[in-house]
Amino acid sequence: MIRRTLLALLTTGAVLAGTAAPAAAIPPPPPGGDLLIVVAYYADTAKTQLIGQSWTGCGQPAGSWGVTSGVRQVFFTPC
């Protein structure tokens, strides 16, 4: 009885683990669209002072302003 219960739990766990959706590092663009990827740079980890930004996407030339080093936060915006 215990063996059957344990086997059933292990089988269920294996099936659930095998059907999990894959993780995406960058979210896919909305249907029929592209994404503007904006990287914001902050002076410290509290993210209280924005010191620069860089961006790319939406079929436009990449650009930046300010200091492009430091603490980063990435934003994905539909075009």
mmCIF file of the N, C-alpha and C atoms, coordinates in Angstrom:
data_MODEL
# 
_entry.id   MODEL 
# 
loop_
_atom_site.group_PDB 
_atom_site.id 
_atom_site.type_symbol 
_atom_site.label_atom_id 
_atom_site.label_alt_id 
_atom_site.label_comp_id 
_atom_site.label_asym_id 
_atom_site.label_entity_id 
_atom_site.label_seq_id 
_atom_site.pdbx_PDB_ins_code 
_atom_site.Cartn_x 
_atom_site.Cartn_y 
_atom_site.Cartn_z 
_atom_site.occupancy 
_atom_site.B_iso_or_equiv 
_atom_site.pdbx_formal_charge 
_atom_site.auth_seq_id 
_atom_site.auth_comp_id 
_atom_site.auth_asym_id 
_atom_site.auth_atom_id 
_atom_site.pdbx_PDB_model_num 
ATOM 1   N N  . MET A 1 1  ? 0.821  -1.192 0.000   1.00 0.00 ? 1  MET A N  1 
ATOM 2   C CA . MET A 1 1  ? 0.000  0.000  0.000   1.00 0.00 ? 1  MET A CA 1 
ATOM 3   C C  . MET A 1 1  ? 0.867  1.258  0.000   1.00 0.00 ? 1  MET A C  1 
ATOM 4   N N  . ILE A 1 2  ? 1.853  1.294  0.889   1.00 0.00 ? 2  ILE A N  1 
ATOM 5   C CA . ILE A 1 2  ? 2.738  2.461  0.953   1.00 0.00 ? 2  ILE A CA 1 
ATOM 6   C C  . ILE A 1 2  ? 3.548  2.572  -0.329  1.00 0.00 ? 2  ILE A C  1 
ATOM 7   N N  . ARG A 1 3  ? 3.978  1.431  -0.856  1.00 0.00 ? 3  ARG A N  1 
ATOM 8   C CA . ARG A 1 3  ? 4.758  1.434  -2.088  1.00 0.00 ? 3  ARG A CA 1 
ATOM 9   C C  . ARG A 1 3  ? 3.936  2.000  -3.254  1.00 0.00 ? 3  ARG A C  1 
ATOM 10  N N  . ARG A 1 4  ? 2.686  1.612  -3.356  1.00 0.00 ? 4  ARG A N  1 
ATOM 11  C CA . ARG A 1 4  ? 1.818  2.113  -4.429  1.00 0.00 ? 4  ARG A CA 1 
ATOM 12  C C  . ARG A 1 4  ? 1.588  3.619  -4.301  1.00 0.00 ? 4  ARG A C  1 
ATOM 13  N N  . THR A 1 5  ? 1.364  4.073  -3.088  1.00 0.00 ? 5  THR A N  1 
ATOM 14  C CA . THR A 1 5  ? 1.152  5.503  -2.857  1.00 0.00 ? 5  THR A CA 1 
ATOM 15  C C  . THR A 1 5  ? 2.395  6.297  -3.227  1.00 0.00 ? 5  THR A C  1 
ATOM 16  N N  . LEU A 1 6  ? 3.549  5.814  -2.809  1.00 0.00 ? 6  LEU A N  1 
ATOM 17  C CA . LEU A 1 6  ? 4.809  6.486  -3.126  1.00 0.00 ? 6  LEU A CA 1 
ATOM 18  C C  . LEU A 1 6  ? 5.046  6.507  -4.630  1.00 0.00 ? 6  LEU A C  1 
ATOM 19  N N  . LEU A 1 7  ? 4.797  5.387  -5.299  1.00 0.00 ? 7  LEU A N  1 
ATOM 20  C CA . LEU A 1 7  ? 4.964  5.314  -6.748  1.00 0.00 ? 7  LEU A CA 1 
ATOM 21  C C  . LEU A 1 7  ? 4.005  6.278  -7.453  1.00 0.00 ? 7  LEU A C  1 
ATOM 22  N N  . ALA A 1 8  ? 2.771  6.356  -6.984  1.00 0.00 ? 8  ALA A N  1 
ATOM 23  C CA . ALA A 1 8  ? 1.798  7.274  -7.583  1.00 0.00 ? 8  ALA A CA 1 
ATOM 24  C C  . ALA A 1 8  ? 2.229  8.725  -7.408  1.00 0.00 ? 8  ALA A C  1 
ATOM 25  N N  . LEU A 1 9  ? 2.734  9.078  -6.238  1.00 0.00 ? 9  LEU A N  1 
ATOM 26  C CA . LEU A 1 9  ? 3.206  10.448 -5.996  1.00 0.00 ? 9  LEU A CA 1 
ATOM 27  C C  . LEU A 1 9  ? 4.403  10.789 -6.871  1.00 0.00 ? 9  LEU A C  1 
ATOM 28  N N  . LEU A 1 10 ? 5.345  9.873  -6.991  1.00 0.00 ? 10 LEU A N  1 
ATOM 29  C CA . LEU A 1 10 ? 6.526  10.117 -7.822  1.00 0.00 ? 10 LEU A CA 1 
ATOM 30  C C  . LEU A 1 10 ? 6.148  10.254 -9.292  1.00 0.00 ? 10 LEU A C  1 
ATOM 31  N N  . THR A 1 11 ? 5.242  9.411  -9.760  1.00 0.00 ? 11 THR A N  1 
ATOM 32  C CA . THR A 1 11 ? 4.806  9.488  -11.153 1.00 0.00 ? 11 THR A CA 1 
ATOM 33  C C  . THR A 1 11 ? 4.087  10.810 -11.427 1.00 0.00 ? 11 THR A C  1 
ATOM 34  N N  . THR A 1 12 ? 3.212  11.206 -10.537 1.00 0.00 ? 12 THR A N  1 
ATOM 35  C CA . THR A 1 12 ? 2.504  12.481 -10.691 1.00 0.00 ? 12 THR A CA 1 
ATOM 36  C C  . THR A 1 12 ? 3.483  13.647 -10.700 1.00 0.00 ? 12 THR A C  1 
ATOM 37  N N  . GLY A 1 13 ? 4.452  13.638 -9.808  1.00 0.00 ? 13 GLY A N  1 
ATOM 38  C CA . GLY A 1 13 ? 5.463  14.697 -9.763  1.00 0.00 ? 13 GLY A CA 1 
ATOM 39  C C  . GLY A 1 13 ? 6.280  14.759 -11.033 1.00 0.00 ? 13 GLY A C  1 
ATOM 40  N N  . ALA A 1 14 ? 6.649  13.593 -11.579 1.00 0.00 ? 14 ALA A N  1 
ATOM 41  C CA . ALA A 1 14 ? 7.434  13.561 -12.814 1.00 0.00 ? 14 ALA A CA 1 
ATOM 42  C C  . ALA A 1 14 ? 6.629  14.109 -13.988 1.00 0.00 ? 14 ALA A C  1 
ATOM 43  N N  . VAL A 1 15 ? 5.349  13.765 -14.053 1.00 0.00 ? 15 VAL A N  1 
ATOM 44  C CA . VAL A 1 15 ? 4.497  14.259 -15.139 1.00 0.00 ? 15 VAL A CA 1 
ATOM 45  C C  . VAL A 1 15 ? 4.334  15.770 -15.042 1.00 0.00 ? 15 VAL A C  1 
ATOM 46  N N  . LEU A 1 16 ? 4.092  16.281 -13.846 1.00 0.00 ? 16 LEU A N  1 
ATOM 47  C CA . LEU A 1 16 ? 3.927  17.727 -13.673 1.00 0.00 ? 16 LEU A CA 1 
ATOM 48  C C  . LEU A 1 16 ? 5.211  18.480 -13.980 1.00 0.00 ? 16 LEU A C  1 
ATOM 49  N N  . ALA A 1 17 ? 6.345  17.951 -13.575 1.00 0.00 ? 17 ALA A N  1 
ATOM 50  C CA . ALA A 1 17 ? 7.624  18.616 -13.838 1.00 0.00 ? 17 ALA A CA 1 
ATOM 51  C C  . ALA A 1 17 ? 7.946  18.605 -15.326 1.00 0.00 ? 17 ALA A C  1 
ATOM 52  N N  . GLY A 1 18 ? 7.555  17.562 -16.024 1.00 0.00 ? 18 GLY A N  1 
ATOM 53  C CA . GLY A 1 18 ? 7.836  17.449 -17.453 1.00 0.00 ? 18 GLY A CA 1 
ATOM 54  C C  . GLY A 1 18 ? 6.957  18.325 -18.318 1.00 0.00 ? 18 GLY A C  1 
ATOM 55  N N  . THR A 1 19 ? 5.839  18.814 -17.800 1.00 0.00 ? 19 THR A N  1 
ATOM 56  C CA . THR A 1 19 ? 4.922  19.617 -18.607 1.00 0.00 ? 19 THR A CA 1 
ATOM 57  C C  . THR A 1 19 ? 4.959  21.099 -18.256 1.00 0.00 ? 19 THR A C  1 
ATOM 58  N N  . ALA A 1 20 ? 5.920  21.525 -17.459 1.00 0.00 ? 20 ALA A N  1 
ATOM 59  C CA . ALA A 1 20 ? 6.013  22.937 -17.085 1.00 0.00 ? 20 ALA A CA 1 
ATOM 60  C C  . ALA A 1 20 ? 6.402  23.768 -18.303 1.00 0.00 ? 20 ALA A C  1 
ATOM 61  N N  . ALA A 1 21 ? 5.868  24.961 -18.397 1.00 0.00 ? 21 ALA A N  1 
ATOM 62  C CA . ALA A 1 21 ? 6.184  25.862 -19.506 1.00 0.00 ? 21 ALA A CA 1 
ATOM 63  C C  . ALA A 1 21 ? 7.618  26.364 -19.374 1.00 0.00 ? 21 ALA A C  1 
ATOM 64  N N  . PRO A 1 22 ? 8.333  26.489 -20.491 1.00 0.00 ? 22 PRO A N  1 
ATOM 65  C CA . PRO A 1 22 ? 9.704  26.981 -20.421 1.00 0.00 ? 22 PRO A CA 1 
ATOM 66  C C  . PRO A 1 22 ? 9.744  28.460 -20.031 1.00 0.00 ? 22 PRO A C  1 
ATOM 67  N N  . ALA A 1 23 ? 10.767 28.833 -19.323 1.00 0.00 ? 23 ALA A N  1 
ATOM 68  C CA . ALA A 1 23 ? 10.940 30.232 -18.918 1.00 0.00 ? 23 ALA A CA 1 
ATOM 69  C C  . ALA A 1 23 ? 11.565 31.014 -20.067 1.00 0.00 ? 23 ALA A C  1 
ATOM 70  N N  . ALA A 1 24 ? 11.194 32.266 -20.201 1.00 0.00 ? 24 ALA A N  1 
ATOM 71  C CA . ALA A 1 24 ? 11.759 33.133 -21.232 1.00 0.00 ? 24 ALA A CA 1 
ATOM 72  C C  . ALA A 1 24 ? 12.497 34.280 -20.552 1.00 0.00 ? 24 ALA A C  1 
ATOM 73  N N  . ALA A 1 25 ? 13.750 34.471 -20.934 1.00 0.00 ? 25 ALA A N  1 
ATOM 74  C CA . ALA A 1 25 ? 14.534 35.552 -20.350 1.00 0.00 ? 25 ALA A CA 1 
ATOM 75  C C  . ALA A 1 25 ? 13.983 36.904 -20.792 1.00 0.00 ? 25 ALA A C  1 
ATOM 76  N N  . ILE A 1 26 ? 13.586 36.989 -22.047 1.00 0.00 ? 26 ILE A N  1 
ATOM 77  C CA . ILE A 1 26 ? 12.997 38.215 -22.578 1.00 0.00 ? 26 ILE A CA 1 
ATOM 78  C C  . ILE A 1 26 ? 11.576 37.878 -22.996 1.00 0.00 ? 26 ILE A C  1 
ATOM 79  N N  . PRO A 1 27 ? 10.590 38.602 -22.500 1.00 0.00 ? 27 PRO A N  1 
ATOM 80  C CA . PRO A 1 27 ? 9.215  38.270 -22.867 1.00 0.00 ? 27 PRO A CA 1 
ATOM 81  C C  . PRO A 1 27 ? 9.006  38.382 -24.374 1.00 0.00 ? 27 PRO A C  1 
ATOM 82  N N  . PRO A 1 28 ? 8.205  37.498 -24.946 1.00 0.00 ? 28 PRO A N  1 
ATOM 83  C CA . PRO A 1 28 ? 7.963  37.590 -26.382 1.00 0.00 ? 28 PRO A CA 1 
ATOM 84  C C  . PRO A 1 28 ? 7.164  38.846 -26.711 1.00 0.00 ? 28 PRO A C  1 
ATOM 85  N N  . PRO A 1 29 ? 7.346  39.381 -27.919 1.00 0.00 ? 29 PRO A N  1 
ATOM 86  C CA . PRO A 1 29 ? 6.588  40.580 -28.282 1.00 0.00 ? 29 PRO A CA 1 
ATOM 87  C C  . PRO A 1 29 ? 5.107  40.265 -28.409 1.00 0.00 ? 29 PRO A C  1 
ATOM 88  N N  . PRO A 1 30 ? 4.259  41.284 -28.294 1.00 0.00 ? 30 PRO A N  1 
ATOM 89  C CA . PRO A 1 30 ? 2.833  41.063 -28.477 1.00 0.00 ? 30 PRO A CA 1 
ATOM 90  C C  . PRO A 1 30 ? 2.561  40.604 -29.907 1.00 0.00 ? 30 PRO A C  1 
ATOM 91  N N  . PRO A 1 31 ? 1.450  39.942 -30.165 1.00 0.00 ? 31 PRO A N  1 
ATOM 92  C CA . PRO A 1 31 ? 1.157  39.468 -31.515 1.00 0.00 ? 31 PRO A CA 1 
ATOM 93  C C  . PRO A 1 31 ? 1.229  40.599 -32.536 1.00 0.00 ? 31 PRO A C  1 
ATOM 94  N N  . GLY A 1 32 ? 2.010  40.380 -33.580 1.00 0.00 ? 32 GLY A N  1 
ATOM 95  C CA . GLY A 1 32 ? 2.133  41.361 -34.648 1.00 0.00 ? 32 GLY A CA 1 
ATOM 96  C C  . GLY A 1 32 ? 2.960  42.574 -34.293 1.00 0.00 ? 32 GLY A C  1 
ATOM 97  N N  . GLY A 1 33 ? 3.697  42.536 -33.194 1.00 0.00 ? 33 GLY A N  1 
ATOM 98  C CA . GLY A 1 33 ? 4.458  43.709 -32.781 1.00 0.00 ? 33 GLY A CA 1 
ATOM 99  C C  . GLY A 1 33 ? 5.876  43.393 -32.379 1.00 0.00 ? 33 GLY A C  1 
ATOM 100 N N  . ASP A 1 34 ? 6.569  44.414 -31.996 1.00 0.00 ? 34 ASP A N  1 
ATOM 101 C CA . ASP A 1 34 ? 7.951  44.327 -31.575 1.00 0.00 ? 34 ASP A CA 1 
ATOM 102 C C  . ASP A 1 34 ? 8.029  44.934 -30.181 1.00 0.00 ? 34 ASP A C  1 
ATOM 103 N N  . LEU A 1 35 ? 9.191  44.843 -29.578 1.00 0.00 ? 35 LEU A N  1 
ATOM 104 C CA . LEU A 1 35 ? 9.391  45.420 -28.252 1.00 0.00 ? 35 LEU A CA 1 
ATOM 105 C C  . LEU A 1 35 ? 10.470 46.487 -28.283 1.00 0.00 ? 35 LEU A C  1 
ATOM 106 N N  . LEU A 1 36 ? 10.255 47.559 -27.547 1.00 0.00 ? 36 LEU A N  1 
ATOM 107 C CA . LEU A 1 36 ? 11.293 48.536 -27.264 1.00 0.00 ? 36 LEU A CA 1 
ATOM 108 C C  . LEU A 1 36 ? 11.924 48.096 -25.951 1.00 0.00 ? 36 LEU A C  1 
ATOM 109 N N  . ILE A 1 37 ? 13.212 47.814 -25.983 1.00 0.00 ? 37 ILE A N  1 
ATOM 110 C CA . ILE A 1 37 ? 13.928 47.387 -24.782 1.00 0.00 ? 37 ILE A CA 1 
ATOM 111 C C  . ILE A 1 37 ? 14.689 48.594 -24.246 1.00 0.00 ? 37 ILE A C  1 
ATOM 112 N N  . VAL A 1 38 ? 14.332 49.015 -23.047 1.00 0.00 ? 38 VAL A N  1 
ATOM 113 C CA . VAL A 1 38 ? 14.951 50.179 -22.412 1.00 0.00 ? 38 VAL A CA 1 
ATOM 114 C C  . VAL A 1 38 ? 15.695 49.707 -21.174 1.00 0.00 ? 38 VAL A C  1 
ATOM 115 N N  . VAL A 1 39 ? 16.968 50.088 -21.079 1.00 0.00 ? 39 VAL A N  1 
ATOM 116 C CA . VAL A 1 39 ? 17.766 49.788 -19.891 1.00 0.00 ? 39 VAL A CA 1 
ATOM 117 C C  . VAL A 1 39 ? 17.980 51.100 -19.148 1.00 0.00 ? 39 VAL A C  1 
ATOM 118 N N  . ALA A 1 40 ? 17.497 51.160 -17.920 1.00 0.00 ? 40 ALA A N  1 
ATOM 119 C CA . ALA A 1 40 ? 17.665 52.346 -17.078 1.00 0.00 ? 40 ALA A CA 1 
ATOM 120 C C  . ALA A 1 40 ? 18.841 52.108 -16.140 1.00 0.00 ? 40 ALA A C  1 
ATOM 121 N N  . TYR A 1 41 ? 19.680 53.120 -15.973 1.00 0.00 ? 41 TYR A N  1 
ATOM 122 C CA . TYR A 1 41 ? 20.862 53.030 -15.113 1.00 0.00 ? 41 TYR A CA 1 
ATOM 123 C C  . TYR A 1 41 ? 20.672 53.958 -13.918 1.00 0.00 ? 41 TYR A C  1 
ATOM 124 N N  . TYR A 1 42 ? 20.905 53.410 -12.739 1.00 0.00 ? 42 TYR A N  1 
ATOM 125 C CA . TYR A 1 42 ? 20.721 54.156 -11.494 1.00 0.00 ? 42 TYR A CA 1 
ATOM 126 C C  . TYR A 1 42 ? 22.045 54.296 -10.759 1.00 0.00 ? 42 TYR A C  1 
ATOM 127 N N  . ALA A 1 43 ? 22.142 55.334 -9.924  1.00 0.00 ? 43 ALA A N  1 
ATOM 128 C CA . ALA A 1 43 ? 23.366 55.613 -9.171  1.00 0.00 ? 43 ALA A CA 1 
ATOM 129 C C  . ALA A 1 43 ? 23.594 54.603 -8.049  1.00 0.00 ? 43 ALA A C  1 
ATOM 130 N N  . ASP A 1 44 ? 22.507 54.027 -7.499  1.00 0.00 ? 44 ASP A N  1 
ATOM 131 C CA . ASP A 1 44 ? 22.664 53.087 -6.382  1.00 0.00 ? 44 ASP A CA 1 
ATOM 132 C C  . ASP A 1 44 ? 21.552 52.040 -6.422  1.00 0.00 ? 44 ASP A C  1 
ATOM 133 N N  . THR A 1 45 ? 21.650 51.065 -5.540  1.00 0.00 ? 45 THR A N  1 
ATOM 134 C CA . THR A 1 45 ? 20.680 49.969 -5.537  1.00 0.00 ? 45 THR A CA 1 
ATOM 135 C C  . THR A 1 45 ? 19.287 50.390 -5.089  1.00 0.00 ? 45 THR A C  1 
ATOM 136 N N  . ALA A 1 46 ? 19.155 51.533 -4.453  1.00 0.00 ? 46 ALA A N  1 
ATOM 137 C CA . ALA A 1 46 ? 17.828 52.027 -4.061  1.00 0.00 ? 46 ALA A CA 1 
ATOM 138 C C  . ALA A 1 46 ? 17.040 52.520 -5.278  1.00 0.00 ? 46 ALA A C  1 
ATOM 139 N N  . LYS A 1 47 ? 17.731 52.740 -6.391  1.00 0.00 ? 47 LYS A N  1 
ATOM 140 C CA . LYS A 1 47 ? 17.130 53.197 -7.651  1.00 0.00 ? 47 LYS A CA 1 
ATOM 141 C C  . LYS A 1 47 ? 16.354 54.496 -7.474  1.00 0.00 ? 47 LYS A C  1 
ATOM 142 N N  . THR A 1 48 ? 16.949 55.428 -6.749  1.00 0.00 ? 48 THR A N  1 
ATOM 143 C CA . THR A 1 48 ? 16.298 56.719 -6.530  1.00 0.00 ? 48 THR A CA 1 
ATOM 144 C C  . THR A 1 48 ? 16.783 57.794 -7.490  1.00 0.00 ? 48 THR A C  1 
ATOM 145 N N  . GLN A 1 49 ? 17.977 57.606 -8.073  1.00 0.00 ? 49 GLN A N  1 
ATOM 146 C CA . GLN A 1 49 ? 18.522 58.617 -8.979  1.00 0.00 ? 49 GLN A CA 1 
ATOM 147 C C  . GLN A 1 49 ? 18.849 57.980 -10.325 1.00 0.00 ? 49 GLN A C  1 
ATOM 148 N N  . LEU A 1 50 ? 18.050 58.300 -11.342 1.00 0.00 ? 50 LEU A N  1 
ATOM 149 C CA . LEU A 1 50 ? 18.272 57.824 -12.699 1.00 0.00 ? 50 LEU A CA 1 
ATOM 150 C C  . LEU A 1 50 ? 19.434 58.610 -13.293 1.00 0.00 ? 50 LEU A C  1 
ATOM 151 N N  . ILE A 1 51 ? 20.468 57.902 -13.776 1.00 0.00 ? 51 ILE A N  1 
ATOM 152 C CA . ILE A 1 51 ? 21.650 58.589 -14.308 1.00 0.00 ? 51 ILE A CA 1 
ATOM 153 C C  . ILE A 1 51 ? 21.830 58.388 -15.804 1.00 0.00 ? 51 ILE A C  1 
ATOM 154 N N  . GLY A 1 52 ? 21.028 57.510 -16.420 1.00 0.00 ? 52 GLY A N  1 
ATOM 155 C CA . GLY A 1 52 ? 21.134 57.302 -17.856 1.00 0.00 ? 52 GLY A CA 1 
ATOM 156 C C  . GLY A 1 52 ? 20.180 56.229 -18.338 1.00 0.00 ? 52 GLY A C  1 
ATOM 157 N N  . GLN A 1 53 ? 20.055 56.135 -19.672 1.00 0.00 ? 53 GLN A N  1 
ATOM 158 C CA . GLN A 1 53 ? 19.227 55.111 -20.295 1.00 0.00 ? 53 GLN A CA 1 
ATOM 159 C C  . GLN A 1 53 ? 19.831 54.722 -21.630 1.00 0.00 ? 53 GLN A C  1 
ATOM 160 N N  . SER A 1 54 ? 19.574 53.486 -22.034 1.00 0.00 ? 54 SER A N  1 
ATOM 161 C CA . SER A 1 54 ? 19.874 53.050 -23.392 1.00 0.00 ? 54 SER A CA 1 
ATOM 162 C C  . SER A 1 54 ? 18.667 52.276 -23.895 1.00 0.00 ? 54 SER A C  1 
ATOM 163 N N  . TRP A 1 55 ? 18.469 52.242 -25.216 1.00 0.00 ? 55 TRP A N  1 
ATOM 164 C CA . TRP A 1 55 ? 17.292 51.598 -25.774 1.00 0.00 ? 55 TRP A CA 1 
ATOM 165 C C  . TRP A 1 55 ? 17.588 51.046 -27.148 1.00 0.00 ? 55 TRP A C  1 
ATOM 166 N N  . THR A 1 56 ? 16.779 50.067 -27.542 1.00 0.00 ? 56 THR A N  1 
ATOM 167 C CA . THR A 1 56 ? 16.864 49.460 -28.864 1.00 0.00 ? 56 THR A CA 1 
ATOM 168 C C  . THR A 1 56 ? 15.537 48.783 -29.171 1.00 0.00 ? 56 THR A C  1 
ATOM 169 N N  . GLY A 1 57 ? 15.239 48.635 -30.456 1.00 0.00 ? 57 GLY A N  1 
ATOM 170 C CA . GLY A 1 57 ? 14.028 47.926 -30.865 1.00 0.00 ? 57 GLY A CA 1 
ATOM 171 C C  . GLY A 1 57 ? 13.074 48.793 -31.644 1.00 0.00 ? 57 GLY A C  1 
ATOM 172 N N  . CYS A 1 58 ? 11.942 48.229 -31.997 1.00 0.00 ? 58 CYS A N  1 
ATOM 173 C CA . CYS A 1 58 ? 10.877 48.913 -32.739 1.00 0.00 ? 58 CYS A CA 1 
ATOM 174 C C  . CYS A 1 58 ? 11.338 49.406 -34.109 1.00 0.00 ? 58 CYS A C  1 
ATOM 175 N N  . GLY A 1 59 ? 12.358 48.768 -34.665 1.00 0.00 ? 59 GLY A N  1 
ATOM 176 C CA . GLY A 1 59 ? 12.836 49.164 -35.983 1.00 0.00 ? 59 GLY A CA 1 
ATOM 177 C C  . GLY A 1 59 ? 13.523 50.516 -36.019 1.00 0.00 ? 59 GLY A C  1 
ATOM 178 N N  . GLN A 1 60 ? 13.912 51.033 -34.885 1.00 0.00 ? 60 GLN A N  1 
ATOM 179 C CA . GLN A 1 60 ? 14.561 52.345 -34.797 1.00 0.00 ? 60 GLN A CA 1 
ATOM 180 C C  . GLN A 1 60 ? 16.031 52.169 -34.408 1.00 0.00 ? 60 GLN A C  1 
ATOM 181 N N  . PRO A 1 61 ? 16.868 53.165 -34.698 1.00 0.00 ? 61 PRO A N  1 
ATOM 182 C CA . PRO A 1 61 ? 18.265 53.075 -34.276 1.00 0.00 ? 61 PRO A CA 1 
ATOM 183 C C  . PRO A 1 61 ? 18.374 53.036 -32.748 1.00 0.00 ? 61 PRO A C  1 
ATOM 184 N N  . ALA A 1 62 ? 19.347 52.302 -32.264 1.00 0.00 ? 62 ALA A N  1 
ATOM 185 C CA . ALA A 1 62 ? 19.599 52.261 -30.820 1.00 0.00 ? 62 ALA A CA 1 
ATOM 186 C C  . ALA A 1 62 ? 20.106 53.622 -30.368 1.00 0.00 ? 62 ALA A C  1 
ATOM 187 N N  . GLY A 1 63 ? 19.881 53.945 -29.108 1.00 0.00 ? 63 GLY A N  1 
ATOM 188 C CA . GLY A 1 63 ? 20.335 55.224 -28.582 1.00 0.00 ? 63 GLY A CA 1 
ATOM 189 C C  . GLY A 1 63 ? 20.593 55.150 -27.098 1.00 0.00 ? 63 GLY A C  1 
ATOM 190 N N  . SER A 1 64 ? 21.121 56.238 -26.575 1.00 0.00 ? 64 SER A N  1 
ATOM 191 C CA . SER A 1 64 ? 21.380 56.307 -25.134 1.00 0.00 ? 64 SER A CA 1 
ATOM 192 C C  . SER A 1 64 ? 21.582 57.752 -24.730 1.00 0.00 ? 64 SER A C  1 
ATOM 193 N N  . TRP A 1 65 ? 21.507 57.983 -23.422 1.00 0.00 ? 65 TRP A N  1 
ATOM 194 C CA . TRP A 1 65 ? 21.840 59.285 -22.849 1.00 0.00 ? 65 TRP A CA 1 
ATOM 195 C C  . TRP A 1 65 ? 22.405 59.052 -21.466 1.00 0.00 ? 65 TRP A C  1 
ATOM 196 N N  . GLY A 1 66 ? 23.200 59.987 -20.996 1.00 0.00 ? 66 GLY A N  1 
ATOM 197 C CA . GLY A 1 66 ? 23.741 59.921 -19.639 1.00 0.00 ? 66 GLY A CA 1 
ATOM 198 C C  . GLY A 1 66 ? 24.782 58.836 -19.462 1.00 0.00 ? 66 GLY A C  1 
ATOM 199 N N  . VAL A 1 67 ? 24.907 58.374 -18.233 1.00 0.00 ? 67 VAL A N  1 
ATOM 200 C CA . VAL A 1 67 ? 25.884 57.347 -17.860 1.00 0.00 ? 67 VAL A CA 1 
ATOM 201 C C  . VAL A 1 67 ? 25.246 55.982 -18.090 1.00 0.00 ? 67 VAL A C  1 
ATOM 202 N N  . THR A 1 68 ? 25.929 55.133 -18.867 1.00 0.00 ? 68 THR A N  1 
ATOM 203 C CA . THR A 1 68 ? 25.373 53.808 -19.163 1.00 0.00 ? 68 THR A CA 1 
ATOM 204 C C  . THR A 1 68 ? 26.150 52.715 -18.434 1.00 0.00 ? 68 THR A C  1 
ATOM 205 N N  . SER A 1 69 ? 26.352 52.929 -17.154 1.00 0.00 ? 69 SER A N  1 
ATOM 206 C CA . SER A 1 69 ? 26.925 51.907 -16.273 1.00 0.00 ? 69 SER A CA 1 
ATOM 207 C C  . SER A 1 69 ? 26.342 52.145 -14.891 1.00 0.00 ? 69 SER A C  1 
ATOM 208 N N  . GLY A 1 70 ? 26.357 51.122 -14.096 1.00 0.00 ? 70 GLY A N  1 
ATOM 209 C CA . GLY A 1 70 ? 25.782 51.222 -12.760 1.00 0.00 ? 70 GLY A CA 1 
ATOM 210 C C  . GLY A 1 70 ? 24.713 50.173 -12.556 1.00 0.00 ? 70 GLY A C  1 
ATOM 211 N N  . VAL A 1 71 ? 23.806 50.424 -11.649 1.00 0.00 ? 71 VAL A N  1 
ATOM 212 C CA . VAL A 1 71 ? 22.719 49.493 -11.349 1.00 0.00 ? 71 VAL A CA 1 
ATOM 213 C C  . VAL A 1 71 ? 21.699 49.567 -12.481 1.00 0.00 ? 71 VAL A C  1 
ATOM 214 N N  . ARG A 1 72 ? 21.362 48.415 -13.065 1.00 0.00 ? 72 ARG A N  1 
ATOM 215 C CA . ARG A 1 72 ? 20.484 48.381 -14.234 1.00 0.00 ? 72 ARG A CA 1 
ATOM 216 C C  . ARG A 1 72 ? 19.094 47.872 -13.891 1.00 0.00 ? 72 ARG A C  1 
ATOM 217 N N  . GLN A 1 73 ? 18.112 48.383 -14.643 1.00 0.00 ? 73 GLN A N  1 
ATOM 218 C CA . GLN A 1 73 ? 16.757 47.841 -14.624 1.00 0.00 ? 73 GLN A CA 1 
ATOM 219 C C  . GLN A 1 73 ? 16.276 47.840 -16.067 1.00 0.00 ? 73 GLN A C  1 
ATOM 220 N N  . VAL A 1 74 ? 15.752 46.697 -16.519 1.00 0.00 ? 74 VAL A N  1 
ATOM 221 C CA . VAL A 1 74 ? 15.340 46.541 -17.913 1.00 0.00 ? 74 VAL A CA 1 
ATOM 222 C C  . VAL A 1 74 ? 13.821 46.620 -18.006 1.00 0.00 ? 74 VAL A C  1 
ATOM 223 N N  . PHE A 1 75 ? 13.348 47.357 -19.005 1.00 0.00 ? 75 PHE A N  1 
ATOM 224 C CA . PHE A 1 75 ? 11.919 47.502 -19.273 1.00 0.00 ? 75 PHE A CA 1 
ATOM 225 C C  . PHE A 1 75 ? 11.633 47.019 -20.689 1.00 0.00 ? 75 PHE A C  1 
ATOM 226 N N  . PHE A 1 76 ? 10.532 46.307 -20.879 1.00 0.00 ? 76 PHE A N  1 
ATOM 227 C CA . PHE A 1 76 ? 10.093 45.836 -22.187 1.00 0.00 ? 76 PHE A CA 1 
ATOM 228 C C  . PHE A 1 76 ? 8.760  46.506 -22.490 1.00 0.00 ? 76 PHE A C  1 
ATOM 229 N N  . THR A 1 77 ? 8.751  47.360 -23.526 1.00 0.00 ? 77 THR A N  1 
ATOM 230 C CA . THR A 1 77 ? 7.560  48.137 -23.858 1.00 0.00 ? 77 THR A CA 1 
ATOM 231 C C  . THR A 1 77 ? 7.110  47.788 -25.271 1.00 0.00 ? 77 THR A C  1 
ATOM 232 N N  . PRO A 1 78 ? 5.847  47.422 -25.481 1.00 0.00 ? 78 PRO A N  1 
ATOM 233 C CA . PRO A 1 78 ? 5.378  47.158 -26.846 1.00 0.00 ? 78 PRO A CA 1 
ATOM 234 C C  . PRO A 1 78 ? 5.474  48.422 -27.698 1.00 0.00 ? 78 PRO A C  1 
ATOM 235 N N  . CYS A 1 79 ? 5.794  48.243 -28.970 1.00 0.00 ? 79 CYS A N  1 
ATOM 236 C CA . CYS A 1 79 ? 5.890  49.388 -29.889 1.00 0.00 ? 79 CYS A CA 1 
ATOM 237 C C  . CYS A 1 79 ? 4.519  49.931 -30.224 1.00 0.00 ? 79 CYS A C  1 
# 
